[in-house]
């Protein structure tokens, strides 16, 4: 698969963020010509340090995805476009719904319009979220599960998915949606405390702060290491038979929050407090969630290969000597 990207032009929106920078690193190693688009807004986790190891091997455009005037030029002449820019905080989406709408919905429609007119042949991969399903009615959650989002973020991501599907069906754009579950690994945002509980946990552990667990800690989730997610994104860009479709990414071995804490305790000293759910978080909590990625696995041959203990150890080793990446802002 590495040969497929030699000399190919690739645009990654959100390229200075967690997943975007890891994808950029992988594609640079495949000799692709990579351009990163990022607004570099600090609240969304983008930092220049994320590309420090390969910054001379990529082009960087500091631009906001919400600006259609620059976007129409940036999408041109790219063979692949990976749409990773987005607002991922569920709490922030409830506090500022119009911002979430602009970033996660309107800007995606703008990108599709630009591709429709200026680069209709590009292969486009959009990263959605398992949050589109809402509170599970059964487990594991597959693509047939009802979609009843419990927050603004999930609603806007689901709407964006529909745009990508529509533009594939009506205009023939080569799009595919991947619904990501909890992703972790090197370059994840550990400072904001608004990107999910594992980001918050790791940031607090590295800063030697106390972890707070809401409820009894038995809530189950599935987690994918970022290298496995990057592999899935690259494989998705090669799927020709399911353009316009939407697929889950999942890990076959979900675990409880308590299990994560036990794993972290084997790697670092930490302190834990169990506290009641804050009202605003309880209102959008989905309880247990883990998914099935059987459809995507069958089509692409993808399977996650990194188990949680190994992934957490790799992540901690990456950040251990980089306090600038986990100290609170």
N, C-alpha and C positions, 0 to 999 in steps of 0.2 A: 504493500500500500504506500510505502514511503516514496516510491518512484512516481506516483500519480501527482505529487505536489511539486516536483522539480520544475522551477521556473514559473509556476502558477502564481497569479496575483490573488491575494487574499486580503479582504477587509474584515477586521474584527471590531465591532462596536463594543464599547466597554472594555477596551483592550488593556487598560491599566488596572483593571480590577482583578479579583481573585481568580476566577476561572479563565477570564480573557487572557491574562498574562501567562498562565500555564499553557493555554492553547497556543499562544504566540510562540512560546519557547519550543514547543513540540514541532510546530510547522517550520520554524527557522531551521531546526535540525533536519527537516525534510527538504531543505533548500527551496522553500517557497519564498516568494516576494511578499512580505507581510506589511500591511499598513494598519496602524492602530488608531481608532477614533475614540476619544474620551474627553469628557467635559472637565475632568480632574476636580470635580466637586468633592470636598473632603468627607462629607457625610455619607457618601456612597462607596467608600472604601478604596478608591483609586489612589495609588501613590506611585511616583516615579521609581522608587526603590524596587518595585515589582519587576522592572525590566532591566535592572542594573547590569545583569550578567550578559545581556545580549542587545543593549540599546542601540549599538552601532549597526545592528543587522536588521533593524526594522525602521519604517517611517512612522512618525508620530504626528497626528493632527489633533491639536487641542480644540475641539469643537463640540457643541451640544447637539445631540441627536434631535432635539426639538427645533433645530434651525433647518428648514427645508432648503434654504438657498445654498448653503454649503453642501448639504447632503446630495443634491442632484449631481454635483461634480465628483464627490467622493465615491459614489457607487459605480461610476463609469469604469469600464475596462477590467473589472475584477471577475475572476473565474469563480470565486467562492466568497460568500458573505456570511459571516457568523454573527448573529444578532444576540449579543450578550448584555448590552447596556440595559439597565433597568433599576427600578426601585424595589428592593426585596424585603423591606421591613413590613411585617403585617401590622404592627402597632402604628408605625408612621403613616401607613396608608389610611388608617382610621382617623388619625389626628389631622392629616392634610390630604383629603381625598382628591382634591383638584390637581395637586402636584402629582399624585400617583397616576391619575387619569392622563395627564400630559405626557409623562415619561413612559408608562407601560402600555398605553393604548394609542393615543394620538400620534406619538412619534413613530410607532410601528407602522401605522397606516401611511404616514408620510414616507417612510422608507420604501414601503411597497409601491407607492405611486412613483417614486423616483426610479425604482427598478423597472417598473412597467414601461416607462418612457425612455429611460436612458441605459438600461442594462437588463433586458428581458431574458437573457440566456444564462445569467449567473445562477449558481446553485446556492440556495439560502437555507440556513439552519437557524431556527428560532428556539431559544431556551425558555420554556414555560415552567410550570411548577405543579407539584402534587396538590397544592392548595386549591386547585380548581375543583377538586372533588368534595371539599368540605369534610364534614364528620363522616367517617366510613360507616356504611350500612353492612358491609361484610369485609372480611380480610382473607387473603391479600387483595388489595384493590387492583382491578384490571381496568382496561380501557372502556369496558361496558358499564362500569359503575356510574350511577347518576352523578351529575355535576351540580352541586349546590354549595357554592363558595360561602364561607362564613365571614369574609372580610372584603374590603374594597380591593386589596391586592389580588385576591383570587378572581374576583369579577372582572377586573381589567385584563388580567392575564388570559382569562378564558375568551374575552372579546378579541384580544389580539390574536389568539390562536385561530379564531373564526375568520379574521381578516386574511391570515396566511393561507388558510384552507380555501377561502373564496377566490383569492388571486391565483391560486394554482388551478382551480376548477374553471374559472371564467377566462382568465388571461393567459393561462399556460405557464405561469411562473413555476420554477422548480423549487418548491418549498417543502420543508418538513419540520414538525414541531416535536421537541423532546421535553417531557414533563420530568423535571429533576426532583429528586428527593433531597434530603439533607446532604450537602456536599462539604467536605472538610479536607484540609491538607495545607502544605506550604503556600504562603501568600494570602491566606484567608484573612479577613478583616477582624482583628481581635480588639480593636480600640473602641468602636462605637457602642458595643453592647446592644445592638439592635438588629443583628443578623441571625438570630436564632440562639437557642440555649447553648449549643456546643461552642460556638464562637465566644459567647459570654463566659462559659466555664473555663476555656483554655486561656483567655485573656486574664481572668481573675487568678487562675492558678499560677501563671507566669509572673504576675504582679504580687503574688503571695497574699492575695485577698481571700476572704471567705466566700465560698460558693453558696448560693441560696437555691434550694430545690423546692418548687411549688408542688404541694400535695405530698403523696407518699413515695414518689419517685419510681413507681411501677409502670408509668406510661411507656409504651414501646414505640420505637421508631426504627427505620432503616437508614443506613448511612453509606454513602459512596465516597471513596477516596478520589481526590481530584484527578489523578492520573487515569483512573478508570473512566471518569466522566469525559476527559479529553479524548480518550480512545473512542468513546461512544459518539462524540461530536464528529470526529473525523470519519468514522464509519457511516454515520448518518448522511454526511455530505456525498457519499458514493451511492446511496440507494436511489435507483431510478424507478423502481416499480411501485413505490408508495408515496410519490410526491403529493404533497397536500395533507398527508396523514399526521396523526399525533400519537406518540408512543411514550409509555412509562420507562423511566430508568429506576431500578430498584436494586436492593441487595437481598439475597435469599435468606440471610440470617439476621432478622431484626433483634434488637436488644432493648432492655429497659434503661431508663436514666440511671438507676442504681448500678447497673452493670457497667455503664460508662464511668461512673465515679470510682467503682472498684478498680477498673482498668487504669484510670488516672492515678489512683493511689499506689499502684505498683510501679509507676514511673516517676512520681513526684510527691512531695509532701503537700497535703491540702487539708483545708478545714471546711466542713459542710454544716449548714443549718437547713432544717426543714421548716418551711413557712407556708401559711395558707396562700392560695392563689389570689393575687391582686384582682380586683373586680374587672378591670379593663382587659386583663389577659384571660381570665376565666371565660369572659363573654365570647371570645373567639377561639378558645382551645378546642382541638378536635379529638382529644383523647388518644387512644391507640391508633397508629397509622403505620402500615407497611404495605408495599405494593408488589405487583407482579410485572416483570419486564419480559415475559415469555414471548410476546409478539415481536418485540424488537430483537430479542436474542435469536429467534428463528430466522428473521430476515437478514440480519447483519452478521451473525456469528459472535456478537459481543457477549461477554460475561464479565462481571466484576471479579478481579483477581486479588484484591487487597483486603485482608481481614482487619477488623477494627484495632486490635492491639498493635499490629504492625503499622497501620496508618497513623495512629496517634503518636507512636514513638517517632516515626519519621517527621511528623509535624512539629513535635516538641524540639527535636534536634535542629530543625530548620530555624526555629525562632529563638533558641536558647541564647545565641550570641547576637541577636538583633533587637535589643530593647526598644529601638526607635519604632519598631513595627507593632509593639504590644503595649507600650506605655500609654496610659489614658490621655486623651487630648484635652 
